[in-house]
Amino acid sequence: MRKFPKLLVSAVALLLAGAASAFAQSGYPNKSITWYVGYAPGGNADLRSREIARYLAPLLGQAVVVENRAGAGGNIATDMVAKARPDGYVIGMGSFAPLAVNQAMMKSIPFDPLTDVMPIVLIERGPLVLMVNQASPFKSVKDIVTAARANPGKITFASGGLGGSHQLSAELLKSLTQIDLAHIPYKGGAPAALDLLAGRVDLMFEQMYAAMPNMQAGKTRALAITSKKRLALAPELMTMEEAGVPGFEVLNWQGAIAPKGTPAAIIQRLNADIIKVLATPEFRDRVLAQGNELGGGTPEQFGAFIKSENAKWGGIVRAAKITAD
């Protein structure tokens, strides 16, 4: 019997395996897709997930079923994605906390945000706004920094809980300006905002979409936005850098993720179709109306962004000794 060189046999085997994989993926998707979201129904992550599912389903020709698995700062849903079969039928909303913060804040999490999930595409990024009560004596970021230096630990800031973007924005301000502020955590952004309105706390970094109603009603005073650029929605609002804090940028973000090992062809298909969703006028307008910016780009770009955010916020969390355990 004729013997073929081992290298030739290996090359043929690889070609056949690649062809079989391509053949299997060519029919994708042929059943419904589950989209996990790590937060409760009615919140921004949930609503955005359901919007995406509604627009994405016709593009894929299959239903996209959103399932909420709230808890552990988004870790439960992210872990379900990480441990799912990597065939493109389980994907989810990957967000700021489980992918950039929780690993540094918690003693352990059941997945590695940099290796156990695959980035598909960044969906949106949203700035926060530094708010004070309308009756506050603080008229600028400089006023807050000056008062905090004169009264270390006496100026208070509210947050919606440990390790969220509300708190981390203030921790970044503390780090960059070398001031001491007292943290008052609440069980959610809404009760924190209520105490800001009542004057029981001095300041709060709040998501732009949540802050706008009180801003427009004249109940709060916005001092600066946490993005690098001014918003078209509120062009009069200066950035934190313009307000005198160089290097300040905080964006709460979310994007689509898949289990590690999901075939590249499927990742590219999902990336292309979700980008089509982002370009849909109605979807785009809703995102922009909240003061957020649309995402997009390649899976590789989203992966690099996650890595940079993980390094940045891991450093802030460890320096501030924030622990959730």
Backbone torsions as a table, in degrees:
resi	resn	phi	psi	omega
1	MET	NA	136.3	-177.7
2	ARG	-72.1	134.1	179.4
3	LYS	-102.0	132.6	177.9
4	PHE	-97.1	147.1	178.1
5	PRO	-56.7	143.5	-178.3
6	LYS	-59.4	-37.7	180.0
7	LEU	-63.2	-39.9	179.2
8	LEU	-65.4	-42.6	178.8
9	VAL	-61.1	-43.4	-179.8
10	SER	-63.6	-40.8	-179.4
11	ALA	-64.7	-42.4	178.5
12	VAL	-63.6	-41.7	179.6
13	ALA	-61.1	-41.7	178.8
14	LEU	-64.9	-41.3	178.8
15	LEU	-63.1	-42.6	179.4
16	LEU	-65.6	-39.9	178.8
17	ALA	-64.2	-42.5	178.5
18	GLY	-63.2	-40.9	179.5
19	ALA	-65.1	-40.5	179.2
20	ALA	-65.0	-40.7	178.6
21	SER	-63.5	-45.0	179.3
22	ALA	-61.9	-39.4	179.7
23	PHE	-64.2	-42.5	-179.5
24	ALA	-64.5	-37.1	-177.7
25	GLN	-78.1	-20.1	-176.0
26	SER	-63.8	-24.4	178.8
27	GLY	-91.8	6.2	-177.5
28	TYR	-76.8	135.9	-7.8
29	PRO	-94.6	149.0	177.2
30	ASN	-119.4	14.9	173.5
31	LYS	-157.1	174.9	-176.3
32	SER	-67.0	155.3	-178.8
33	ILE	-113.4	136.3	176.8
34	THR	-97.5	131.6	179.5
35	TRP	-117.3	111.9	-179.9
36	TYR	-88.9	138.2	175.4
37	VAL	-127.4	135.8	-170.1
38	GLY	-89.2	16.1	-177.0
39	TYR	-135.3	165.7	-172.4
40	ALA	-69.5	157.6	176.6
41	PRO	-58.4	141.7	176.4
42	GLY	98.0	-16.6	178.3
43	GLY	-81.6	174.4	-176.1
44	ASN	-62.8	-42.4	-179.7
45	ALA	-63.3	-39.7	179.2
46	ASP	-67.2	-47.8	-178.1
47	LEU	-63.8	-40.8	179.8
48	ARG	-66.5	-39.6	177.9
49	SER	-60.0	-42.1	-178.2
50	ARG	-70.6	-34.0	174.6
51	GLU	-63.5	-46.2	-179.7
52	ILE	-62.1	-44.3	-179.5
53	ALA	-58.8	-40.3	-178.4
54	ARG	-65.0	-40.6	179.9
55	TYR	-80.9	-29.5	-175.4
56	LEU	-76.8	-35.3	-175.8
57	ALA	-54.4	-47.7	178.9
58	PRO	-63.7	-31.1	179.6
59	LEU	-69.5	-36.4	-179.3
60	LEU	-87.4	-19.1	-177.4
61	GLY	76.0	17.0	178.9
62	GLN	-143.0	155.7	177.1
63	ALA	-67.3	144.1	172.7
64	VAL	-116.0	109.7	-172.3
65	VAL	-98.8	118.2	-179.9
66	VAL	-87.0	127.9	176.8
67	GLU	-123.8	129.8	179.2
68	ASN	-88.8	127.7	173.5
69	ARG	-130.9	74.1	-174.3
70	ALA	-75.9	152.8	173.9
71	GLY	128.5	157.3	177.0
72	ALA	56.2	37.5	176.5
73	GLY	62.4	33.7	-179.8
74	GLY	90.7	-4.8	-176.1
75	ASN	-66.9	-35.3	-174.8
76	ILE	-62.7	-50.8	-179.7
77	ALA	-65.4	-40.9	-179.9
78	THR	-63.0	-39.3	178.4
79	ASP	-66.7	-35.0	178.2
80	MET	-65.5	-37.5	175.1
81	VAL	-66.7	-47.1	-176.5
82	ALA	-58.7	-35.7	-174.6
83	LYS	-96.6	3.5	-179.6
84	ALA	-77.2	162.1	175.2
85	ARG	-63.9	130.5	-174.9
86	PRO	-82.5	64.9	-177.3
87	ASP	-119.8	7.2	177.8
88	GLY	88.4	0.1	-177.7
89	TYR	-98.7	-3.6	169.6
90	VAL	-129.7	119.0	175.0
91	ILE	-135.9	-176.7	-179.3
92	GLY	-170.9	178.5	178.2
93	MET	-92.9	112.8	175.7
94	GLY	-94.9	135.3	-172.9
95	SER	-135.4	175.2	-175.1
96	PHE	-46.8	-53.0	-173.0
97	ALA	-66.9	-57.6	-176.4
98	PRO	-68.9	-24.1	-176.6
99	LEU	-97.9	-20.0	-174.9
100	ALA	-125.7	-17.4	-170.5
101	VAL	-120.4	-47.1	-166.9
102	ASN	-62.6	-31.8	-179.6
103	GLN	-59.9	-36.8	179.6
104	ALA	-83.3	-26.8	-172.4
105	MET	-88.4	-27.3	-175.4
106	MET	-108.0	151.8	-179.2
107	LYS	-60.0	-39.3	177.3
108	SER	-157.1	148.5	172.2
109	ILE	-128.9	154.1	-170.3
110	PRO	-81.0	10.3	179.5
111	PHE	-150.8	160.7	174.1
112	ASP	-102.3	116.6	-175.2
113	PRO	-64.5	-18.0	-177.7
114	LEU	-96.1	-15.7	-176.1
115	THR	-127.9	-21.6	-172.9
116	ASP	-94.7	-8.2	173.9
117	VAL	-128.8	155.3	178.9
118	MET	-109.8	131.6	177.3
119	PRO	-71.8	139.9	174.6
120	ILE	-106.1	-58.7	179.6
121	VAL	-165.3	143.7	171.4
122	LEU	-73.0	131.0	-177.2
123	ILE	-96.1	-48.6	-179.7
124	GLU	-159.3	158.5	172.0
125	ARG	-131.5	137.7	-177.3
126	GLY	-129.6	127.3	177.5
127	PRO	-76.8	163.5	171.4
128	LEU	-106.7	167.6	178.9
129	VAL	-128.8	136.6	178.2
130	LEU	-80.6	117.0	-173.9
131	MET	-115.1	146.2	167.9
132	VAL	-132.9	162.6	175.5
133	ASN	-64.8	149.7	-178.7
134	GLN	-59.4	-27.3	179.9
135	ALA	-88.8	1.9	-177.1
136	SER	-65.4	145.1	175.4
137	PRO	-74.6	-12.1	-177.9
138	PHE	-81.2	117.1	179.6
139	LYS	-105.7	-5.9	-177.4
140	SER	-156.8	166.4	175.0
141	VAL	-62.9	-38.3	178.3
142	LYS	-58.6	-38.4	177.7
143	ASP	-60.2	-42.0	-179.4
144	ILE	-65.3	-45.9	-178.8
145	VAL	-62.6	-42.9	179.8
146	THR	-63.0	-45.5	-179.6
147	ALA	-65.5	-39.6	-179.3
148	ALA	-67.5	-33.9	178.2
149	ARG	-71.0	-32.5	178.8
150	ALA	-79.6	-23.8	-176.5
151	ASN	-135.6	70.5	-175.9
152	PRO	-56.1	129.6	176.6
153	GLY	77.3	2.4	-177.0
154	LYS	-97.2	-26.1	178.7
155	ILE	-81.6	128.4	-173.7
156	THR	-105.0	147.6	172.3
157	PHE	-130.7	143.4	-179.1
158	ALA	-96.0	153.3	172.6
159	SER	-145.6	164.5	178.0
160	GLY	-85.4	11.5	178.5
161	GLY	140.3	167.4	-176.3
162	LEU	-64.2	132.0	171.0
163	GLY	79.3	3.1	178.0
164	GLY	-81.3	174.2	-178.0
165	SER	-64.8	-25.7	175.3
166	HIS	-60.0	-53.0	-178.0
167	GLN	-68.1	-43.3	-175.1
168	LEU	-66.0	-29.9	174.7
169	SER	-62.2	-44.0	178.8
170	ALA	-68.8	-36.6	177.7
171	GLU	-64.7	-36.6	176.7
172	LEU	-66.4	-41.0	176.3
173	LEU	-60.0	-44.7	178.3
174	LYS	-59.8	-44.6	-177.2
175	SER	-65.9	-43.4	-175.4
176	LEU	-75.8	-25.8	-177.7
177	THR	-109.2	-4.9	179.4
178	GLN	58.3	49.1	175.5
179	ILE	-117.5	167.4	178.9
180	ASP	-118.1	119.7	176.6
181	LEU	-119.3	149.8	-180.0
182	ALA	-94.7	126.1	-177.8
183	HIS	-88.2	128.4	175.3
184	ILE	-117.7	98.7	-178.6
185	PRO	-83.2	144.8	177.0
186	TYR	-122.9	169.1	177.1
187	LYS	-90.8	66.9	179.6
188	GLY	119.8	158.1	-177.8
189	GLY	-70.1	-31.6	-176.8
190	ALA	-64.6	-50.4	177.1
191	PRO	-64.0	-31.3	176.8
192	ALA	-64.6	-44.1	179.5
193	ALA	-65.2	-34.8	178.4
194	LEU	-63.3	-41.6	179.1
195	ASP	-71.9	-28.2	172.7
196	LEU	-64.6	-44.0	178.7
197	LEU	-62.8	-36.3	-178.2
198	ALA	-79.8	-7.2	179.1
199	GLY	81.7	14.4	-179.0
200	ARG	-83.9	-14.1	172.0
201	VAL	-131.6	157.6	-172.4
202	ASP	-84.3	-35.9	-174.8
203	LEU	-156.5	167.4	178.3
204	MET	-160.4	136.7	167.3
205	PHE	-88.3	120.5	-175.1
206	GLU	-126.1	146.5	175.6
207	GLN	-56.4	138.2	-175.1
208	MET	-55.5	-44.2	-177.3
209	TYR	-64.8	-32.1	178.9
210	ALA	-80.0	-28.9	-177.1
211	ALA	-79.5	-27.1	-171.1
212	MET	-57.1	-43.4	-178.6
213	PRO	-57.6	-44.8	179.7
214	ASN	-72.1	-32.7	174.5
215	MET	-61.7	-49.2	-176.8
216	GLN	-67.9	-28.8	178.4
217	ALA	-82.8	-4.3	179.7
218	GLY	75.9	19.3	-178.8
219	LYS	-89.3	-21.3	178.4
220	THR	-132.0	163.7	178.4
221	ARG	-117.3	123.5	177.8
222	ALA	-89.1	128.8	-177.6
223	LEU	-100.6	-35.9	-177.9
224	ALA	-167.9	159.1	179.0
225	ILE	-106.7	150.5	-172.9
226	THR	-91.7	2.5	176.9
227	SER	-84.2	167.8	179.3
228	LYS	-76.2	-25.9	-178.4
229	LYS	-118.7	152.7	175.2
230	ARG	-67.1	154.3	-179.6
231	LEU	-89.7	139.9	174.0
232	ALA	-62.8	-29.7	-179.0
233	LEU	-68.7	-29.7	-179.7
234	ALA	-144.8	69.4	-173.1
235	PRO	-64.0	-19.6	179.8
236	GLU	-76.5	-13.6	-175.8
237	LEU	-85.9	116.6	-177.6
238	MET	-73.6	160.1	175.5
239	THR	-81.2	164.4	177.1
240	MET	-62.3	-34.8	176.6
241	GLU	-63.9	-44.9	178.1
242	GLU	-63.8	-28.2	-179.9
243	ALA	-81.3	1.0	174.0
244	GLY	108.9	16.6	178.9
245	VAL	-122.9	84.6	-179.2
246	PRO	-59.0	141.8	176.9
247	GLY	83.4	4.5	-177.0
248	PHE	-86.9	120.7	172.0
249	GLU	-153.4	127.8	174.1
250	VAL	-135.8	126.4	176.4
251	LEU	-133.1	122.4	172.6
252	ASN	-80.4	131.6	-170.6
253	TRP	-139.4	163.4	174.4
254	GLN	-154.7	152.1	-178.8
255	GLY	-158.7	169.0	-176.9
256	ALA	-82.8	139.3	178.7
257	ILE	-133.2	161.4	179.3
258	ALA	-137.2	166.1	176.8
259	PRO	-65.8	149.9	173.9
260	LYS	-57.0	136.9	178.8
261	GLY	94.6	-3.0	176.1
262	THR	-62.0	130.9	-177.0
263	PRO	-55.1	142.4	-177.3
264	ALA	-58.2	-36.1	-179.4
265	ALA	-63.0	-36.8	178.7
266	ILE	-71.5	-42.8	177.0
267	ILE	-57.8	-45.0	-179.5
268	GLN	-65.3	-39.0	177.8
269	ARG	-62.6	-46.7	179.6
270	LEU	-65.5	-40.2	177.8
271	ASN	-58.7	-49.0	-177.8
272	ALA	-63.1	-41.1	-177.2
273	ASP	-73.6	-36.9	178.0
274	ILE	-68.5	-35.4	175.4
275	ILE	-62.3	-35.0	174.6
276	LYS	-63.7	-38.3	176.9
277	VAL	-62.5	-44.4	-179.3
278	LEU	-60.9	-28.7	-178.4
279	ALA	-85.5	-7.3	178.1
280	THR	-64.5	124.7	-174.3
281	PRO	-52.4	-44.1	-177.7
282	GLU	-65.1	-42.8	179.0
283	PHE	-65.2	-48.0	179.9
284	ARG	-57.2	-44.3	-177.5
285	ASP	-64.6	-36.6	179.6
286	ARG	-66.8	-41.0	178.9
287	VAL	-63.8	-48.1	-178.0
288	LEU	-66.1	-34.1	-180.0
289	ALA	-66.0	-19.7	177.2
290	GLN	-89.7	1.6	-178.0
291	GLY	83.0	11.1	179.1
292	ASN	-95.2	166.4	175.9
293	GLU	-116.6	144.5	-178.7
294	LEU	-71.5	148.5	176.7
295	GLY	-89.3	-134.8	-176.4
296	GLY	119.8	-163.0	179.8
297	GLY	88.1	-174.1	-175.7
298	THR	-89.4	163.3	172.8
299	PRO	-58.1	-37.4	180.0
300	GLU	-64.4	-39.2	178.2
301	GLN	-66.4	-40.3	177.4
302	PHE	-65.4	-40.4	178.1
303	GLY	-61.7	-41.8	178.3
304	ALA	-65.5	-37.1	178.8
305	PHE	-65.1	-45.2	178.0
306	ILE	-58.7	-43.9	-179.8
307	LYS	-61.2	-43.0	-179.3
308	SER	-68.4	-39.3	179.0
309	GLU	-67.9	-38.8	178.3
310	ASN	-61.3	-42.8	179.4
311	ALA	-67.8	-44.2	-178.1
312	LYS	-62.0	-53.2	-173.1
313	TRP	-79.2	-26.8	173.0
314	GLY	-61.2	-40.7	177.7
315	GLY	-64.6	-42.6	179.8
316	ILE	-65.4	-44.0	-179.3
317	VAL	-61.5	-45.7	-179.3
318	ARG	-67.8	-39.3	-179.9
319	ALA	-65.9	-36.3	-179.6
320	ALA	-85.7	-4.3	179.7
321	LYS	55.6	46.0	177.5
322	ILE	-85.9	122.1	177.4
323	THR	-130.6	142.9	-179.8
324	ALA	-107.3	5.2	-177.3
325	ASP	-99.3	NA	NA
